[in-house]
């Protein structure tokens, strides 16, 4: 089975990877988003909340509500950052694909015209031959 690195990647993907690798903020946001979207994150939180509620505080709800609300604010912000970057990436990819398709269309049109011109010339020469 081929490894993912063996496949050719879209130029927009490569450019996006370069941009992300160059920015500490983007790498940090990617790492947080990757961790927050994992089952490991869910398991750790479930254990921490149970420990907090059962052993750490006699009345955990006010503080727990505050902590969970603040965490939700930050996590939703990371989700929106990820969505914005994904939308930007999709636009860059679409723009690149459009320009490539336009270039292919232009090339195909030129080839079709050249083939038509050669065919016309061959037919003209064929009909001009004395029999």
Phi and psi in degrees as a GROMACS rama.xvg file:
@    title "Ramachandran Plot"
@    xaxis  label "Phi"
@    yaxis  label "Psi"
@TYPE xy
-67.3191  145.729  UNK-2
-79.9863  152.215  UNK-3
-56.236  -32.0436  UNK-4
-69.3516  -14.8107  UNK-5
-81.4915  -15.4066  UNK-6
-85.4857  146.81  UNK-7
-68.576  138.883  UNK-8
-109.138  150.224  UNK-9
-61.6401  138.169  UNK-10
-56.1531  -33.6668  UNK-11
-67.29  -35.128  UNK-12
-66.7037  -45.0602  UNK-13
-61.2761  -41.824  UNK-14
-64.4527  -42.6418  UNK-15
-63.4794  -39.8303  UNK-16
-63.8407  -39.0598  UNK-17
-62.7167  -43.995  UNK-18
-63.3163  -45.1075  UNK-19
-64.649  -39.9764  UNK-20
-67.717  -28.2837  UNK-21
-80.5531  -16.0827  UNK-22
-112.561  119.878  UNK-23
-61.4816  -41.1421  UNK-24
-60.894  -43.3269  UNK-25
-69.0288  -38.6928  UNK-26
-63.9773  -40.874  UNK-27
-64.55  -46.0526  UNK-28
-61.7316  -40.5048  UNK-29
-62.2527  -42.9936  UNK-30
-65.449  -43.4754  UNK-31
-64.7624  -45.2889  UNK-32
-63.6035  -41.2641  UNK-33
-62.7813  -45.0238  UNK-34
-68.0996  -43.9251  UNK-35
-66.1345  -21.7048  UNK-36
-95.1029  17.245  UNK-37
-109.901  160.235  UNK-38
-68.9846  -27.9407  UNK-39
-58.8789  -41.0522  UNK-40
-59.5721  -45.0681  UNK-41
-62.9815  -46.7688  UNK-42
-62.4959  -45.8698  UNK-43
-60.0259  -44.6113  UNK-44
-65.9908  -40.7939  UNK-45
-60.5065  -46.007  UNK-46
-64.2971  -47.1042  UNK-47
-61.365  -41.9961  UNK-48
-66.8738  -40.001  UNK-49
-64.2573  -45.9673  UNK-50
-59.2858  -46.0742  UNK-51
-59.7516  -48.8156  UNK-52
-69.8154  -35.169  UNK-53
-88.4906  -42.3511  UNK-54
-113.153  -24.3199  UNK-55
-91.3751  -37.2357  UNK-56
-133.305  144.141  UNK-57
-77.0548  -32.1433  UNK-58
-128.41  80.259  UNK-59
-77.5182  -13.2486  UNK-60
-64.3745  -44.8207  UNK-61
-62.2641  -46.422  UNK-62
-69.9534  -42.0256  UNK-63
-61.3391  -41.1872  UNK-64
-61.253  -42.753  UNK-65
-62.5729  -48.3573  UNK-66
-62.325  -46.7907  UNK-67
-64.4776  -38.6113  UNK-68
-64.9614  -44.911  UNK-69
-63.7987  -41.4663  UNK-70
-63.4131  -40.7414  UNK-71
-62.5156  -38.1595  UNK-72
-61.841  -48.5655  UNK-73
-67.9927  -41.3936  UNK-74
-64.7103  -40.1438  UNK-75
-65.6292  -33.1515  UNK-76
-64.4142  -43.1987  UNK-77
-64.6543  -36.6084  UNK-78
-62.9999  -44.3713  UNK-79
-65.3988  -38.6031  UNK-80
-59.9496  -45.5612  UNK-81
-62.5215  -41.0464  UNK-82
-65.4625  -40.7138  UNK-83
-63.6905  -43.4445  UNK-84
-66.3311  -37.9943  UNK-85
-64.7181  -42.4873  UNK-86
-63.291  -42.0041  UNK-87
-63.2925  -43.1659  UNK-88
-61.909  -44.9362  UNK-89
-60.6081  -38.0914  UNK-90
-67.1712  -42.7879  UNK-91
-61.711  -44.5391  UNK-92
-63.8156  -43.5793  UNK-93
-63.5061  -41.6855  UNK-94
-62.4571  -43.6081  UNK-95
-63.3225  -47.028  UNK-96
-61.1634  -40.4901  UNK-97
-63.1326  -45.8567  UNK-98
-64.6736  -37.1748  UNK-99
-66.8718  -40.2405  UNK-100
-66.1666  -37.9003  UNK-101
-64.8496  -40.365  UNK-102
-64.6791  -42.2233  UNK-103
-64.2584  -40.3775  UNK-104
-62.3037  -42.9119  UNK-105
-62.9557  -45.0083  UNK-106
-62.7871  -44.8047  UNK-107
-63.6745  -38.3433  UNK-108
-64.3121  -43.7967  UNK-109
-62.9816  -42.4093  UNK-110
-64.5636  -41.7078  UNK-111
-62.2161  -42.5636  UNK-112
-65.283  -40.035  UNK-113
-65.1899  -42.9069  UNK-114
-62.5778  -41.912  UNK-115
-61.9188  -44.1441  UNK-116
-63.8087  -42.5  UNK-117
-67.1935  -40.6813  UNK-118
-62.8633  -44.2082  UNK-119
-60.3392  -42.8946  UNK-120
-66.0459  -41.6936  UNK-121
-63.3831  -42.8626  UNK-122
-64.622  -39.7578  UNK-123
-62.6211  -43.9255  UNK-124
-67.4428  -38.6256  UNK-125
-64.1582  -41.0174  UNK-126
-76.3994  -21.1167  UNK-127
-84.3892  -13.0933  UNK-128
-66.4424  135.289  UNK-129
-73.6638  143.563  UNK-130
